[in-house]
């Protein structure tokens, strides 16, 4: 059971601004909830249907391990479908809604692949989440974004990451300046780039490098492009399509660079 | 100007069923409208704002060239934003709405890459459109789908293709049977597959081959998997992510196979 007042207070977290102010983010659905509980992130509040709560850790000790307050359980409520609908950011709410605390200090990330992903003005939440999910797959733990890239804590982004939100560090920085001063080679897609084919050797294996991905419709901005040291090109074999989707192009380049 | 009655009649095309019955599909927005006019597909009806109509071909001859009735112009109406909103499949209508006739006979497609894409139970319209767009980029002109794959004429699919709908032939068939009888090697992603890396040679260059992509959450169905002759694997370098997005995985495999 949840009081009308408490429910109303929690609906305020549908606003990104409120989440930003308190450094929290919303996680929805059983799959993402399971990722949150396994992540080591502190879970502040859980609102869930009776059905989902039946699978919620049954011991107090287990619950306490994911609480932001040492020794205490996260705040939790059983809610109805209608109440969940009021909290949810989605048309079809899915059993559980959680408020999770962001990690303010740097997450400890291990550079498996030597690659860092840099995102220049990515706008679409689905693309942003998919980029984080793909980076996670290829062992890329650090993502650097221009300040006008969509927030990684946007609910649609969180959902599309399929859990990568708990495993990647996302920083918002002055991107052209960061790229120039990072001291790593910067790969970026450009129509004047070198075509990537299985026989083109582009990178010293496992050496540190940055992969820069541009905006969905305008590509890499001129300021960021100026910092690209290695322009590359995914060959357009059909000759008719104008462009690739940003997430798809990034996936092809991440696979390509991380297997060099 | 459009009459209330005619507007009401045209709103019926928001239903996929109605479009299927008359073998038409809806195209929205200036970018897709330009693709439609350049495609050689017959345009039955145009509803657009005054702003867009200012750029509509000014000569009768140009208009007639895209009409389904030889020697006649397509039916066209100037509409208000509010009227466009009633027709549109999207929250934010974008200047122009068109009813385009499907090509019933086979489109003449040229196999540039030797690859055919096969889709097993793809559900998400955004993924379907992105798969078609990526195929277009890599010169894949023929896509074969299981009957329960989302329709390529779904408005969200059409939009996400970025024009590939006019350049690819999409057939819905009994997929396992088609795969078995197509006489080509079939590549499919499998956890037991051979890892694809720049040094793995998987295919005779430019030889005919099929790339099979499975459902977003369940992957390739057992019936279709039985027809896979070349199981392949995109190496999971991070070790933490559970899967790749279907469109991203397909993009990596299309790039890989089409550059062999």
Interface residues (C-beta under 8 A of the other chain):
Chain A: X112 X113 X126 X130 X133 X134 X135 X136 X137 X138 X139 X140 X141 X162 X163 X164 X167 X197 X198 X199 X234 X235 X236 X237 X238 X239 X240 X241 X242 X243 X244 X245 X247 X248 X249 X250 X251 X252 X255 X256 X258 X259 X260
Chain B: X112 X113 X126 X130 X133 X134 X135 X136 X137 X138 X139 X140 X141 X162 X163 X164 X167 X197 X198 X199 X234 X235 X236 X237 X238 X239 X240 X241 X242 X243 X244 X245 X247 X248 X249 X250 X251 X252 X255 X256 X258 X259 X260
